Amino acid sequence: MRRALAASERVHGTTSPNPAVGCVILDRDGAVAGVGATAPPGGPHAERAALAAAGARAAGGTAVVTLEPCNHTGRTAPCVDGLLEAGIARVHTALADPNPVAAGGLDRLRAAGVEVTLGTLAAEVARGPLRGWLHRQRTGRPHVTWKVATTLDGRVAAADGTSRWITGPAARAEVHELRRRMDAIVAGTGTVLADDPALTARHPDGTLRDHQPLRVVVGHRDVPAGARLRTEGVAPVVHLTTRDPAEVLTDLTHRDVVDVLLEGGPTLAGAFVAAGAVDRVLVHLAPALLGAGPHALGDAGVGTIADIVRLDVDEVHRAGADVVIDARPVPGPVG
């Protein structure tokens, strides 16, 4: 299952609005015969890709897949049909498909005499590339990750506005890998005017990665003609003249966006937090002090300690000299 999860990681960001699924086919003897992942819309799903790689070795074998095989005809035929036609004897999957249109695959497999197991590494898979897609299935809107680089005293820039570089190269490389997996990056016009970001995903040597997310600018101010966003035409740019998080997410939903990376400044981040529209918080914490300058988060609608936004920490790791904290807002009232 972890090998299937790794396969889905490689295509994360390229499959929306479809889920990024990974599949491994084992032959009768338990040896890996084929590995596949979801192609961009219109291409084969993970199971079909893995079956094609396995060929005749799939007969009597096992399919290990991160999400329940689909049971409906869309741009492609049902994956359940492919598994049955290949003679698969066992299917292990991590998660059931929450989409009622596509669900029912496991029931069809069982009815056909295939041995089925549900729940293999379910929690681990749910935190992986399927996280945003599952969120959209539950809520109807994209999943939002707020990424911020800050000093130990919570500053995102110095008093004179300079901010490059707070974190080191290892942390910045992680950010570019994260961008590669996103459908869209959102930043406010204030950030665009102050920092002139390109909002692209790059390799450490500065070259562009294969997948580039949609670049979204939020706010009423104009983006200058000479801005890097306009001159580096590697991915489309959308300018939404609003600061309302609900309006932003509604627009992105209509564009089939599943995973959003929020890289705006303190004001935009505060608005998203206040609206309850941040689903993941990713803090790159530099062991440094500034003492003055803008804070990481602006007004988030918290007027008293009773309204504090508490987080559940999923992971903490080092990226060079920096510390990365991966957390989720705690749902509902606390205490």
C-alpha positions as semicolon CSV with decimal commas, in nm:
position;residue;x (nm);y (nm);z (nm)
1;M;0,000;0,000;0,000
2;R;0,286;0,240;0,070
3;R;0,417;0,173;-0,278
4;A;0,072;0,256;-0,417
5;L;0,071;0,570;-0,202
6;A;0,412;0,671;-0,340
7;A;0,281;0,625;-0,695
8;S;-0,011;0,857;-0,617
9;E;0,230;1,118;-0,474
10;R;0,408;1,138;-0,809
11;V;0,089;1,244;-0,991
12;H;-0,055;1,465;-0,716
13;G;-0,155;1,795;-0,873
14;T;-0,209;1,658;-1,225
15;T;-0,535;1,464;-1,188
16;S;-0,794;1,717;-1,065
17;P;-1,087;1,705;-1,047
18;N;-1,024;1,330;-1,031
19;P;-0,857;1,179;-0,722
20;A;-0,484;1,101;-0,730
21;V;-0,491;0,724;-0,681
22;G;-0,209;0,471;-0,680
23;C;-0,232;0,098;-0,752
24;V;0,007;-0,198;-0,732
25;I;-0,067;-0,534;-0,896
26;L;0,092;-0,843;-0,741
27;D;0,112;-1,171;-0,932
28;R;0,002;-1,509;-0,795
29;D;0,330;-1,540;-0,604
30;G;0,304;-1,196;-0,443
31;A;0,570;-1,032;-0,660
32;V;0,510;-0,682;-0,796
33;A;0,386;-0,712;-1,154
34;G;0,270;-0,358;-1,225
35;V;0,242;-0,013;-1,069
36;G;0,012;0,263;-1,187
37;A;-0,132;0,601;-1,092
38;T;-0,417;0,818;-1,217
39;A;-0,347;0,999;-1,542
40;P;-0,473;1,353;-1,615
41;P;-0,849;1,372;-1,690
42;G;-0,942;1,156;-1,984
43;G;-0,650;0,917;-1,931
44;P;-0,649;0,577;-1,759
45;H;-0,715;0,546;-1,388
46;A;-0,457;0,390;-1,156
47;E;-0,596;0,036;-1,176
48;R;-0,602;0,037;-1,555
49;A;-0,246;0,168;-1,571
50;A;-0,121;-0,095;-1,325
51;L;-0,305;-0,374;-1,506
52;A;-0,152;-0,266;-1,837
53;A;0,193;-0,284;-1,679
54;A;0,122;-0,626;-1,527
55;G;-0,022;-0,784;-1,840
56;A;-0,099;-1,156;-1,812
57;R;0,070;-1,174;-1,470
58;A;-0,238;-1,006;-1,318
59;A;-0,450;-1,323;-1,353
60;G;-0,504;-1,478;-1,010
61;G;-0,314;-1,191;-0,850
62;T;-0,384;-0,909;-0,608
63;A;-0,464;-0,542;-0,659
64;V;-0,358;-0,299;-0,385
65;V;-0,519;0,040;-0,442
66;T;-0,548;0,356;-0,232
67;L;-0,916;0,422;-0,316
68;E;-1,209;0,192;-0,388
69;P;-1,210;0,104;-0,760
70;C;-1,471;0,311;-0,944
71;N;-1,794;0,152;-1,058
72;H;-1,920;0,403;-1,311
73;T;-1,857;0,505;-1,670
74;G;-1,727;0,860;-1,709
75;R;-1,445;0,959;-1,942
76;T;-1,319;0,600;-1,895
77;A;-1,479;0,261;-1,832
78;P;-1,524;0,137;-1,471
79;C;-1,203;0,016;-1,309
80;V;-1,399;-0,273;-1,156
81;D;-1,458;-0,410;-1,506
82;G;-1,086;-0,402;-1,577
83;L;-1,001;-0,588;-1,255
84;L;-1,260;-0,858;-1,323
85;E;-1,156;-0,896;-1,687
86;A;-0,792;-0,938;-1,578
87;G;-0,885;-1,218;-1,336
88;I;-0,777;-1,042;-1,017
89;A;-0,847;-1,267;-0,717
90;R;-0,796;-1,023;-0,428
91;V;-0,830;-0,647;-0,379
92;H;-0,692;-0,454;-0,083
93;T;-0,799;-0,090;-0,064
94;A;-0,742;0,182;0,193
95;L;-1,055;0,395;0,159
96;A;-1,411;0,360;0,037
97;D;-1,515;0,604;-0,236
98;P;-1,736;0,874;-0,078
99;N;-1,873;0,976;-0,419
100;P;-2,209;0,794;-0,456
101;V;-2,180;0,812;-0,835
102;A;-1,857;0,610;-0,838
103;A;-1,906;0,394;-0,527
104;G;-2,014;0,030;-0,522
105;G;-1,698;-0,115;-0,670
106;L;-1,613;-0,327;-0,368
107;D;-1,965;-0,473;-0,357
108;R;-1,941;-0,573;-0,722
109;L;-1,604;-0,734;-0,664
110;R;-1,735;-0,932;-0,366
111;A;-2,038;-1,043;-0,565
112;A;-1,803;-1,173;-0,834
113;G;-1,611;-1,382;-0,581
114;V;-1,311;-1,151;-0,538
115;E;-1,162;-1,140;-0,186
116;V;-1,186;-0,780;-0,065
117;T;-1,015;-0,600;0,225
118;L;-1,102;-0,240;0,318
119;G;-0,903;-0,016;0,552
120;T;-0,540;-0,102;0,481
121;L;-0,333;0,197;0,607
122;A;-0,651;0,406;0,587
123;A;-0,534;0,692;0,813
124;E;-0,199;0,723;0,633
125;V;-0,359;0,724;0,291
126;A;-0,623;0,978;0,400
127;R;-0,344;1,223;0,490
128;G;-0,176;1,177;0,152
129;P;-0,265;1,296;-0,200
130;L;-0,632;1,205;-0,151
131;R;-0,667;1,451;0,137
132;G;-0,783;1,747;-0,070
133;W;-1,012;1,538;-0,289
134;L;-1,177;1,375;0,014
135;H;-1,225;1,721;0,166
136;R;-1,393;1,848;-0,149
137;Q;-1,623;1,544;-0,153
138;R;-1,728;1,621;0,206
139;T;-1,758;2,000;0,184
140;G;-1,804;2,088;-0,183
141;R;-1,510;2,331;-0,177
142;P;-1,132;2,306;-0,228
143;H;-0,896;2,209;0,050
144;V;-0,685;2,506;0,166
145;T;-0,331;2,478;0,302
146;W;-0,193;2,799;0,454
147;K;0,185;2,799;0,419
148;V;0,389;3,058;0,604
149;A;0,761;3,112;0,671
150;T;0,824;3,290;0,998
151;T;1,089;3,367;1,257
152;L;1,065;3,236;1,613
153;D;0,906;3,565;1,717
154;G;0,635;3,531;1,452
155;R;0,761;3,782;1,194
156;V;0,732;3,729;0,819
157;A;0,942;4,029;0,719
158;A;1,175;4,288;0,870
159;A;1,064;4,637;0,969
160;D;1,168;4,772;0,627
161;G;0,959;4,509;0,450
162;T;1,243;4,284;0,333
163;S;1,164;3,913;0,365
164;R;1,413;3,714;0,153
165;W;1,520;3,481;0,288
166;I;1,372;3,396;0,629
167;T;1,410;3,020;0,584
168;G;1,695;2,823;0,430
169;P;1,730;2,636;0,100
170;A;1,602;2,301;0,233
171;A;1,275;2,456;0,351
172;R;1,237;2,649;0,026
173;A;1,288;2,329;-0,173
174;E;1,006;2,169;0,026
175;V;0,781;2,462;-0,061
176;H;0,849;2,423;-0,432
177;E;0,769;2,052;-0,410
178;L;0,447;2,145;-0,231
179;R;0,360;2,395;-0,505
180;R;0,412;2,122;-0,764
181;R;0,137;1,918;-0,597
182;M;-0,116;2,203;-0,581
183;D;-0,390;2,295;-0,828
184;A;-0,373;2,665;-0,739
185;I;-0,163;2,914;-0,541
186;V;-0,345;3,212;-0,391
187;A;-0,175;3,539;-0,294
188;G;-0,306;3,888;-0,223
189;T;-0,226;4,194;-0,430
190;G;-0,032;4,333;-0,133
191;T;0,209;4,040;-0,146
192;V;0,236;4,066;-0,524
193;L;0,320;4,436;-0,508
194;A;0,563;4,402;-0,216
195;D;0,751;4,084;-0,314
196;D;0,688;4,046;-0,691
197;P;0,662;3,666;-0,666
198;A;0,641;3,438;-0,970
199;L;0,434;3,180;-0,775
200;T;0,590;2,896;-0,974
201;A;0,721;2,553;-0,877
202;R;1,095;2,525;-0,939
203;H;1,379;2,280;-0,893
204;P;1,669;2,384;-0,666
205;D;1,865;2,493;-0,975
206;G;1,589;2,737;-1,067
207;T;1,445;2,542;-1,359
208;L;1,070;2,496;-1,376
209;R;0,901;2,177;-1,266
210;D;0,677;1,991;-1,509
211;H;0,353;2,079;-1,331
212;Q;0,268;2,442;-1,256
213;P;-0,037;2,540;-1,050
214;L;-0,292;2,803;-1,145
215;R;-0,176;3,139;-1,003
216;V;-0,451;3,335;-0,832
217;V;-0,424;3,698;-0,722
218;V;-0,686;3,826;-0,478
219;G;-0,764;4,195;-0,421
220;H;-0,873;4,518;-0,589
221;R;-0,534;4,666;-0,674
222;D;-0,392;4,618;-1,022
223;V;-0,098;4,390;-1,093
224;P;0,173;4,595;-1,272
225;A;0,242;4,509;-1,635
226;G;0,606;4,431;-1,552
227;A;0,530;4,197;-1,261
228;R;0,686;3,851;-1,273
229;L;0,337;3,704;-1,265
230;R;0,268;3,867;-1,600
231;T;0,606;3,822;-1,763
232;E;0,675;3,462;-1,661
233;G;0,391;3,305;-1,855
234;V;0,440;2,946;-1,743
235;A;0,090;2,905;-1,599
236;P;-0,239;3,095;-1,622
237;V;-0,301;3,387;-1,387
238;V;-0,646;3,465;-1,248
239;H;-0,712;3,800;-1,080
240;L;-1,013;3,794;-0,846
241;T;-1,108;4,145;-0,735
242;T;-1,235;4,036;-0,393
243;R;-1,092;3,953;-0,054
244;D;-1,386;3,737;0,050
245;P;-1,261;3,380;0,106
246;A;-1,600;3,227;0,023
247;E;-1,609;3,407;-0,313
248;V;-1,253;3,300;-0,390
249;L;-1,324;2,935;-0,311
250;T;-1,652;2,937;-0,504
251;D;-1,469;3,064;-0,812
252;L;-1,195;2,802;-0,775
253;T;-1,453;2,527;-0,726
254;H;-1,600;2,615;-1,065
255;R;-1,250;2,583;-1,211
256;D;-1,223;2,221;-1,082
257;V;-0,957;2,319;-0,828
258;V;-0,916;2,064;-0,548
259;D;-0,598;2,166;-0,361
260;V;-0,523;2,532;-0,284
261;L;-0,201;2,671;-0,139
262;L;-0,256;3,002;0,040
263;E;0,062;3,209;0,027
264;G;-0,087;3,552;0,086
265;G;0,028;3,797;0,349
266;P;-0,107;3,840;0,703
267;T;-0,426;4,019;0,598
268;L;-0,543;3,758;0,349
269;A;-0,439;3,473;0,579
270;G;-0,632;3,630;0,866
271;A;-0,943;3,659;0,650
272;F;-0,925;3,289;0,555
273;V;-0,872;3,182;0,917
274;A;-1,160;3,403;1,035
275;A;-1,386;3,248;0,772
276;G;-1,293;2,894;0,883
277;A;-1,151;2,836;0,537
278;V;-0,805;2,707;0,635
279;D;-0,788;2,327;0,653
280;R;-0,415;2,278;0,704
281;V;-0,144;2,501;0,850
282;L;0,213;2,448;0,735
283;V;0,462;2,663;0,926
284;H;0,827;2,685;0,824
285;L;0,987;2,815;1,142
286;A;1,333;2,970;1,115
287;P;1,560;2,981;1,423
288;A;1,592;3,359;1,396
289;L;1,459;3,676;1,557
290;L;1,354;4,006;1,400
291;G;1,182;4,187;1,687
292;A;0,982;4,409;1,452
293;G;0,802;4,384;1,122
294;P;0,473;4,228;1,007
295;H;0,333;3,932;1,198
296;A;0,254;3,601;1,030
297;L;-0,121;3,638;1,083
298;G;-0,342;3,944;1,071
299;D;-0,689;3,987;1,219
300;A;-0,838;3,637;1,232
301;G;-1,157;3,729;1,415
302;V;-1,025;3,624;1,755
303;G;-1,125;3,885;2,014
304;T;-1,089;3,677;2,329
305;I;-0,895;3,373;2,441
306;A;-1,216;3,170;2,429
307;D;-1,213;3,211;2,050
308;I;-0,854;3,094;2,006
309;V;-0,796;2,877;1,698
310;R;-0,629;2,562;1,828
311;L;-0,442;2,319;1,609
312;D;-0,376;1,946;1,608
313;V;-0,014;1,883;1,507
314;D;0,020;1,597;1,258
315;E;0,395;1,615;1,205
316;V;0,707;1,808;1,300
317;H;1,031;1,767;1,107
318;R;1,355;1,947;1,029
319;A;1,432;2,102;0,692
320;G;1,795;2,202;0,717
321;A;1,820;2,450;1,004
322;D;1,444;2,517;1,001
323;V;1,155;2,337;1,171
324;V;0,840;2,250;0,977
325;I;0,512;2,214;1,167
326;D;0,220;2,047;0,987
327;A;-0,111;2,096;1,170
328;R;-0,490;2,111;1,132
329;P;-0,741;2,344;1,299
330;V;-0,935;2,163;1,570
331;P;-1,301;2,145;1,461
332;G;-1,569;2,283;1,687
333;P;-1,546;2,444;2,030
334;V;-1,255;2,354;2,258
335;G;-1,252;2,340;2,634
